[in-house]
Amino acid sequence: MEKKLKIKTSDSKLINGTFVATKQKTNTLVVFVHGFTGNRNVRLIYNGAKFFTKKGFDTFRFDLYGKNKGSRRFRDTKISLHGEDITIVLKYFRKKYKNIYVVGHSYGGTSLLFTDQSIIDGFVFWDASYVESTENNTAGMRYSKELDAYILGGGVETVIGKEFVEELKNFSDCGELIKKINKPVLFVTAGKKGNSKAGKKYFIKANNPKKLINIKTANHNFDNWNDEETLFRETYGWLRKVTSD
């Protein structure tokens, strides 16, 4: 069963998402968080939700920003605000499920560091971005006086709001943030060209129970068919283990 949901934030914005219930009754929900400039229907998030629903988990995927009426606009967001909105989503479902797990890809993983862990039973970081407390975080972002915003990219440019960039310039080291999480954590990294080094940094600083998996042939988006399947299988196996412990 697929159902479109609108969840109101504390500042009266609307979070648009898609809830899918598995055919068999379950007490477990997996919530998927997309990465930088993404949405709930990017391939990895869409296919991930489909995979886990077939495996017997209810799933929810949603847009951190979008063009729908009442939605946040990307230019007006920042990573810590994403964390607050993820928390609102989790609170919406908390009373309905015994187990709630969150899966974040890329900056979606980084955003999980700003959630309320008291309502989360386990964290999964898919090649999550690791931000350190340095201005190098904003390399490649140039300020446009005309737009009063930052521009990222060349052929296809992305307009980034000043709050997003200023937060990155003054970001707490992700290693210090992961130390504050005391729930089971899984880090899955992509080959040598993804955030594999970032995953190792996270893993070293994270509390037990924890696990680190590197899919050697994968790129950051796990575009290869086999790599995507491996990502889902490894994540599923870990969630099953955490649920049964």
N, C-alpha and C positions, 0 to 999 in steps of 0.2 A: 504494500500500500504506500503510495507516494502522496505527500501532502505539502503544499506550500504554506509557509508560516511567516508572519511578521511579528517581530519581538521589539517592543519599545525600549529605548535606552533611557537613562536617567535624565538626559537633556532632550527628550522627546523626538529623537531620531528613530528611524525604523530599520531594523536589521532583517533583511529578506533572506530566507533560507529554504532548503528542501529537506524534509524529514521523510525517511523511508523505513517502514517497519518490515522486519523479516516475516516469513510465512509462519514460523513457529514462535511461540511466546518466549520472550527473553527478558532478563533483568539487567541487561548490559547495553549501553549506548556508546558509540564511537563518534566523536565530533571532529570534523576535518576543517583545518584552517589553511587557506591558500596563501601563496607568497606575494611578493612585491608586484603590484599592478595587476594581480590576477583576479579570479572570481571563483565562485563555487563550481562552475562548470568547465574549468580548465581540465585537460585530459587526465592528469594525474589524480586530481581530487575527485572528479566524476567516476573514474574507473576504480579508484580506491573504495569509494562508498559502495559502489555496485558489488565489488568483490566481498566486502565484509558483510553486506546484507545477505548475500548468498550463503555466507559461512555461519549465519545465525545471529548476527548482531543487528540491532537497530542502528541507523546512522543519521547524522545531520550534517549538512554542509551549508555554508552561508557566505554572503558577500560582506566584506568589511567596509565596502564602499560601492557605489554604483550609480546608475542613472535613474533608478526608480524614484517615484515621488516619496520624499521624506528620508531617503537614504543619505548617508554621509557622502561627501565628495572627496576623492582621493587627496586633492590639494589641501583639504582642511584636517587631515589626519596626522597621526604620528604613532610610533610603535607602542608607547605606553598606553595610548588611547585604544589601540587595537586590543591590548590586554584587558582593559576595562570592559570592552564590548564582549569579548570572549567570556569573561566572568558572568556577564548578564545572561548570555546564552546558556551557560551551564546552570545558573540558578533557576532558569526557566524549567529545566528538565530534572533538577536534582531530586525532588521528592518522588519522581516516577521510577527511578532506577536505583538498584543496589550498587552498580558499578558504572562509572562514567570515565572514559579515557579520551584524551585529546591528542590529536595528531597534527603537527604543524610542519609545513614545508618551507624551506628557505627563511625569509623574514617572518613567515607565519610561525615558524618554530621560535624565533627570537621573541615574538610577541607573547608566547606562552610564559615567558619569564615574568610577565607582569600580571599574571592571573592570580586568583585566590585559590591556593592549593588545597585549602580545607574542603573544597567541594569537588576535588579531582582525585581519582583513584590511581591514575598512572599517566605518564607523559611519554609521547613518542616524538622524536625530532628527526625529520627526514631532511638530511643534508642542510641543517639549520645554519643560518649566517651567524658568525661570531663577531660581535662588535666590541672593540676595545676602547678605552677612554683616550682617544686620540683624534685629532682633526683629520687624519688620513681617511676617516670613515666617509668623508664627503668628497673624496677625490673624483673628478669627472663631473661634478655638479657646479655649474656656473650661474652666477646671479644675473637675472635680467631686471634692470631697473624699470623697463616698460611694463613687465608683467608683475613686478614686485614679488617674484618667486624665482625658484632655481630651475635650470634646464639640465636634463641628463640625457646623454646619447648624441648620436650624429644623424644617421639616416632616418631613424624613427626616434623622435624626441619625446621625453616625458616631462611634464611640468610638475615640480615638487614644491609643496608649500614651505614657507619659511620655518614654521614650527617643527616640521619633520626634520629639516636640516639642522636647525639649532639644537634639537634634542640629540641628534647623532654626534654633533660636535662636543657635547658634554655628557656623552653616554657613560653609564657605569660599565665597568668591565663585565662581560657576560659570565666570566668565571666566578666572579663574586656573586652574581645573581643566581647562578645554578646551585651554589652552595646553600642557598636558602630553601631549596626544594627538598623535602623529606618524604617523597613518594617514589615508587618505582619509576625508573627512567630508562628508555631505550634510545640509543643514538644510531641511526643508519646513515652512513656516509657514502659518497659517490666517488669511486676511483681515485685518481691522482689529480684530476682537473676540477673536481667539485670542491666541497668544503671538508675534505678528509682531514686536513690539519686542524680545522676548527672543531671537528668532531672529537679528535684526540684531546684538545684543550678542554672541551666540555667534560669529557669522560673523566679526566684526571681530577677535576674539581668537584664532580658530582658526588652525592652521597649514595651509599648502598641502599637497596638493591639497584644495580645498574648493569647495562650491557652495551657493548659497542660492536657494531657490525659494519664492515666495509665491503661494498659490492664493487669489486676491482674494475669491471668493465663499464660501469655506469658513468653517465655525465650528470650534471646537476639536476636535470629534470627527469632522469631515468627514462630517456626516450626510447631506448632499445626495448623491444618487446620482452625479451628474456629478463632484462634487468628490472623492468616494472613488475613482472611476475615474481621474481626473487624478492623484491622489496615487500610486496604484499604478503608472500608466504612467511618471510622472516618476522614481519610485524604481527601477523596472525598467530604464529607459534608462540611468540613472546606474550601476547595478550592472553592466550589460553593458559599459559603457565602462571601468569600473575593472577588471573581469575581463580585458578584452582588452589593457589597457595594459601 
